[in-house]
């Protein structure tokens, strides 16, 4: 692929991969923490939103 050769020539491009992985990891950990700490009634109410009219 020619695209990879262009990315290899850009200085400091590797930091974008690290930053995107860190953002994903922080978001995943935040959502997991929210789900584990939230009340079961709140989760049940949220799960029923698509069914309510």
CNS distance restraints for C-alpha pairs under 8 A (distance, minus, plus):
assign (resid   1 and name CA) (resid   5 and name CA) 7.47 0.50 0.50
assign (resid   2 and name CA) (resid   6 and name CA) 6.85 0.50 0.50
assign (resid   3 and name CA) (resid   7 and name CA) 6.56 0.50 0.50
assign (resid   4 and name CA) (resid   8 and name CA) 6.22 0.50 0.50
assign (resid   5 and name CA) (resid   9 and name CA) 6.60 0.50 0.50
assign (resid   6 and name CA) (resid  10 and name CA) 6.84 0.50 0.50
assign (resid   7 and name CA) (resid  13 and name CA) 6.98 0.50 0.50
assign (resid   8 and name CA) (resid  13 and name CA) 7.81 0.50 0.50
assign (resid  13 and name CA) (resid  17 and name CA) 7.64 0.50 0.50
assign (resid  14 and name CA) (resid  18 and name CA) 6.82 0.50 0.50
assign (resid  15 and name CA) (resid  19 and name CA) 6.09 0.50 0.50
assign (resid  16 and name CA) (resid  20 and name CA) 6.05 0.50 0.50
assign (resid  17 and name CA) (resid  21 and name CA) 6.12 0.50 0.50
assign (resid  18 and name CA) (resid  22 and name CA) 6.12 0.50 0.50
assign (resid  19 and name CA) (resid  23 and name CA) 6.17 0.50 0.50
assign (resid  20 and name CA) (resid  24 and name CA) 6.19 0.50 0.50
assign (resid  21 and name CA) (resid  25 and name CA) 6.08 0.50 0.50
assign (resid  22 and name CA) (resid  26 and name CA) 6.06 0.50 0.50
assign (resid  23 and name CA) (resid  27 and name CA) 6.10 0.50 0.50
assign (resid  24 and name CA) (resid  28 and name CA) 6.08 0.50 0.50
assign (resid  25 and name CA) (resid  29 and name CA) 6.10 0.50 0.50
assign (resid  26 and name CA) (resid  30 and name CA) 6.00 0.50 0.50
assign (resid  27 and name CA) (resid  31 and name CA) 6.13 0.50 0.50
assign (resid  28 and name CA) (resid  32 and name CA) 6.06 0.50 0.50
assign (resid  29 and name CA) (resid  33 and name CA) 6.03 0.50 0.50
assign (resid  30 and name CA) (resid  34 and name CA) 6.13 0.50 0.50
assign (resid  31 and name CA) (resid  35 and name CA) 6.14 0.50 0.50
assign (resid  32 and name CA) (resid  36 and name CA) 6.17 0.50 0.50
assign (resid  33 and name CA) (resid  37 and name CA) 6.06 0.50 0.50
assign (resid  34 and name CA) (resid  38 and name CA) 5.83 0.50 0.50
assign (resid  35 and name CA) (resid  43 and name CA) 7.82 0.50 0.50
assign (resid  38 and name CA) (resid  42 and name CA) 6.86 0.50 0.50
assign (resid  38 and name CA) (resid  43 and name CA) 7.28 0.50 0.50
assign (resid  39 and name CA) (resid  43 and name CA) 6.69 0.50 0.50
assign (resid  40 and name CA) (resid  44 and name CA) 6.14 0.50 0.50
assign (resid  41 and name CA) (resid  45 and name CA) 6.08 0.50 0.50
assign (resid  42 and name CA) (resid  46 and name CA) 6.19 0.50 0.50
assign (resid  43 and name CA) (resid  47 and name CA) 6.10 0.50 0.50
assign (resid  44 and name CA) (resid  48 and name CA) 6.38 0.50 0.50
assign (resid  45 and name CA) (resid  49 and name CA) 6.68 0.50 0.50
assign (resid  48 and name CA) (resid  52 and name CA) 6.48 0.50 0.50
